[in-house]
C-alpha cells in the first residue's frame, strides 16, 4: 500500500527489457546510436509535428529548467502557478539555469492558473526600468494537485501569453495522465493550443529515468542542444535513454500505464469520498488524491503499513487524535485493486479490518484492470 509517489514505483517490465536489450555490443555515444533517431521520429509522429526537435534528458528538473532557460533571459519573469513544480520542488533550478530569471506566481484554485489572473499579473510586470521584464508562461499539466487543464483551458492561457508576445512552456511530467483523462490528441493539448516547448515525462510513468524536451519551433533547437551539453545533460551512453523512451512509446504503452494509474486513483478517490470522516481537497482528475481526515485514521493506516505523504509535509502522526491532517496519495502504473481495497478496508469502521495480503511477486496490474506490462512489442 505505497501511495508515496508515482516515482517510487518499479520500472515497467517492458521498459526494463528494452534497457537490457540495448545493453548488447557497442553503440555510438551522445545520441549517435541507432535508437535515438527512431525515438525522435516517433515523438514527432505522436505530436503531429514533423518539424519539431526532440531532446532526451535524465530528469524532469533538467527538462523544465533547460526549457525555461531556452525561453527566458536573466532579467525576465517566468509566470507560473503558485503551486507549480518549478516553484515548489526544483530547488531554484529554473532560476539557476536561466542565470537569474524570476518566478512570478499566479493564483488559481486546484493549482490551475486562471486566464484573467495571468493577464493581470503579466500586465503589472515590467512597467519600468526598475522592474523585472516579461518573459514566458509555464503551465503544469497534470498539475501538482492532480487536476488537469483541458484543451480549451490551455488555449485560453496561451492566448493570454500571445497578447503579450510571450512563449509558453508546459511541464508535462504527468502529461500522459492528462492525455488519458481528456481523451484528446497530444497535439491538441500542446502546440495546436499554443505551447512552444513541452517537457514530456517518462520517469513518473514507468520509465527508469528519461524525459523528452519537445521543441516545436526548430529555429530554437540549436540553442537547446548547446544548453543540454553545457548542463551535463547530453548523456554519453545515450542509447539507454533512447531504449526507455522507445519502449515507452511503442504500442502506446505510455498511455496504458497512465490509464492504469488514473483508474486506480479514481477507485481510491471514490472509496475515500464515501467515508463520513474524510474530506476531499481537490478533484481527482489524474493519478493523485488529496484528502483531509482525523489523525487517528492516519495512525491506523500507518500502523498497518500504508505509506503516503502528509501535504504539506510539516504535519505529524503524534498529537490530538481528532485533529484533521491533510495528505496526498499517488497511484502509479503498478497500483493494484487489492491494494486499494485493503487500504479502504482499514478505514471502514463497520466491517472488520482486513490483514494485509502477501506482497505480490509482480507489480503488474491484476485481473480486470489493463495490464500494460504484458502489452506486446516494447523493444
N, C-alpha and C positions, 0 to 999 in steps of 0.2 A: 504494500500500500504506500508506494512512494509517489507523492504528488509535489515533490520539491520544485522541479522544473523539467521542461522537455529536453534540456541539455544534460540531464542526469541519466537519461535512458541509454541503453546499449546502441551500438551501431546496427542498423538493419542488416540481416544476414546477406541479402543480395549485394549490398554495398560492400560488406566485408569480403565477400567472394570476389568482387571486382578488384578490390585492392590487392588481394592475393594473386589474382590472375595477372595483374600488371607487374608483379614482382618477379618476372621471369626475364633473364637476359639483360641486355643493355638498351638504353634509350637516350636520345639526345636530351640535354638539360634545358631548363629555363623556358619550357613551352615548345621546344623543338621536337617533342615526341609525336608519335602518330595519333594519339588520342585527342590531344588538345584542339587541333583544328576541327575535328569531328564534333566535339562538345560545343565549340563556338558556333558552328553552323546549326547545331540542334537548337541552341538557345535563340538564335536569330529566327529560326523557323517557328518555335513556340510563340515568340512575341511578334510574329509577322513583321519583322523589322530587318530586312535584308542588308541595310547599310550600318546597322548597329555594330559596335565593337564590344567584345566581351573579355573581361579580365578576371582570373581566378585569384583569390587571396585566402588566407588561412582563418580569418576570424571576422565576425560581424563588426567588431570595433574598428578593425582595419578598413573594412568595406565602407563604413559610414564616414570615418574620419578622412579617408582619401577622397571620397566623393565630395565632402564639404570643402576640402582643400582645392579640388578642381573647380568648384563653382563660386568660391568666395575669396576675396582679398583680405589681407590682415586688418584693414580698417573698416570692414563691413560687418553687417549683422546676419546671423542665421536665425530666422524666425521659426520657432517650433513650439509644440505644446509644453506646458509646464511639467508634464509627466512623461515627456518623450525619453526614450532610452538614451539619446545623445546628451540629454541634460542630467539624468539621474544615475546612469550606470556606466559611464565610459571614462571616468577619472580625468576629465578635461582633454581627452584625446582630440576631439574636433578643434578645440581652441589651440592645442599644441600643433597639430598638423597644418592648420591654416596660418600659423605664425601670429595668432592673436585675435582672430575674429571673435565677435561677442555673440553669445546665445541670447536672443531676446524672446522672452517667454510669453505665450499666448494662452489665455484661459479657454475653458470649454468643458462641458460635462462629459464624464466617462472617457477622459483622455483624448477627446476629439476636438480639434480646433473648429471654431465657427467662423464662416467667411467674414461676417461683419467685424468680429473681434480681431481677426487677422488684418483686415483692411485698416481698422483704426490704429492698430499697433504699427503697421508699416507707415501710415500717413504721418504719425507723430515721431517718426525716427528720421534722423539725418537732416533736420531743418536748417542747421547752421554748421559752420566750420568746426565748432566745438564738439559736435555730436558724431557718434558712430554712424556710418553710412549704410544704406540699404544694400543687402547682399543677396540672399537666397531664402527659399522656404523649404523646410524639411517636414515630410508627413510620415508618420509611423503607421503601417498597415500590415497586419493587425496591430492594434495599439497595446500599450503596456497594461491596460485594464481589461484586455480580452475582448474589446469591441472592434468593429470593422467599419471602415469608411466604404460606403457604396461608390459605384462608378460616378454617379451624379455628385456625390459629396466631394470626391477627389477633383472632379472637373470644376466644381464651384471654387475650391481653394486655388486651383491652378489658374482659373480666370482672374481671381484677385491678384495673384502674383504677376500675371501678364499686364494687368492695369499699370503696374509699376516697373514693368520690364525686368522682372526677377526670374531666374531659373528655379526649377523645383527638383528636389531630391526625394525619393521615397525609401525609407528604411523598411525593407521587406524581409527582416529576419524570420517572420512568420507569414510571408507572402502567400505561401501555399495554403495556409489555413484560411486566409482571406478569400482566395480564389474559390476554394471549395465551398465556403459559406455562401458566396454570392452566385456561384454557378456561371460566372462570366468568363470571358477570354482574358488571358494575361495582357494582351494588347489593349483591350478596352480599359483595364484598370491602371494602365501606365501611360505610354506615350500618346495614345489616342485621347486621353483625358488631359494631357499637358505635362506629364512627367518627363524630365530631361535625363535623369540618371536614377537607376534602381540598384539598391543593394539586395540581391536575390539570395535568400537564405537557404542553407542546406544543413548546417550543424544542428539546429534545433528540431530538425525533422528527419532524423535517422542517419545523417552522414557523420563521419568521424570528425571532420574539421575542414569544411570548404564553403566558401561563399563566392558568388559571381557578381561583379560590378558590371552592369549593362549600361553602356554609354550610347544613348540613342542618336546623338549627333556625332558622326565620325570626325568632324572637324576638331572635337575636343580630345580625340583618342590619344594623340601623341603625347600630350601633356600628362594624361593619366598614366601612360606607360612609363614615363620618366619618374613620376611621383611614386609609382608602385616599386620601382627598382630602388629609388633613393630611400624609401621607408623600410627596406628589407623584406618586402612582401612578394618579390619575384622569387618563388621557391626554386631551388636548384633541381631537386628531383620532382619536377612539376607533374610528371605522369601520375603521381599518387593523388594529386588534387583532381586531375582530369578523370581518372578512373572512378573516383567517388561520384563526380558530377555526371559522368556518362551513365552509371548505374542508376543514379537518382532520377534521371530524365527518361531513361528507356522504358517504354511501355507505360508512361505516365505514373511511374512508381511514386514520384513526389506528391502527386495528388491522392493516391491510395493511402499513403502514410498519413497525410494530413486529414483525410476523411476519417480515418480511424481515431485520431486524436480528438477531432471535433465531436465525433459521435459519443465518445466516452465522456467528454466534458459535458455534453448535453444530458447524458444519462445521470451523471453526478449532480448537475445543477437541478434537474427535475426532482431528484430524490431529496436533496437538501431543502429545496423550496417548499416541500410538503411538510416539513417539520416545524412545529409551532415556535420553538426556541431559536430558530435560525432565520437570519435576515439576509437576503441577497443584496449586495452592494452595487453591482454593475450587471448589465445584461451579459449573458454568456453567448457570445456570437462566434468565438473561435475555440481555442482549447484551454482557456483559463477561467477559473471560477473564483469569485471573490465573495466571501461571506463574513458575517459577524455572528458570534454566538457566545454563550457564557463560558467562563474559564473552565468550569467543571466538565463541560463537554470536550474541550480541547485536551484536558488532562486525561480523560478516559481514552480518547483516540490515541494520544501519545503513549499511554501505558500499554496499549495493545499493539504497538508497533507502527502506527501511522506516522508518516513523515511529510511535512509541508512547512511552509514559512508563514510566520506572522507577518502581517502587512499593515503598517510599517513594522520594521524589524525590532524596534525598541519596546516590545511587549514581552511579558514573562509568564511562564506557567505557574509561578508561585504567587499567591495572593488571594484576594476575595473570590470565592468560588462562583459568585453570581456576576462578577464584573464581566462586561461584554468585551471581547477581543476580536479583532478583525484578522483575516487570513487570506492567503492566495493558494489555490490548489491548481496545479497544472497537469494536464493529461498529455501523454505522448503517443507515438505510433504503437508503443508496446503495452499501453494500459489495457487491461482486460476487464470484461464484465464481472468475473468473480471478485476482482479487487474492489470494484465499485460497490458490489453487493455486500461484501464484508464490511467495508467502511461504513456504509449506510446502516447496516445491521447493528453496529456498535452504538449508533445514535438512537436506535429505536428502543425506547424505554418500556414499550408494551411487550414486544417479543423478546425472548431471552437473547443475550449477547452470544454471537457465534464465535467459536475459536477460529484463529487464523488458519487457513488451509496451508498445506505444504507449498513452498515456493515452486512454481512451475519450472521445468527444465528449460523450456523455450519462452522467450519474451514475445513470441509472435501472438497476434490476436487470435482468439479462440472462437469456436462454434459458429454462430450466425454472423459474427462480425466479419468484415472484409479482412482477408489475410494477405497484406501486401508483401510479406516476407516470402510467400510462395509464388508471387507473380513471376511469370516466365520471362527469361531473357533480359537480364540487367547488366550483362557484360558489355 
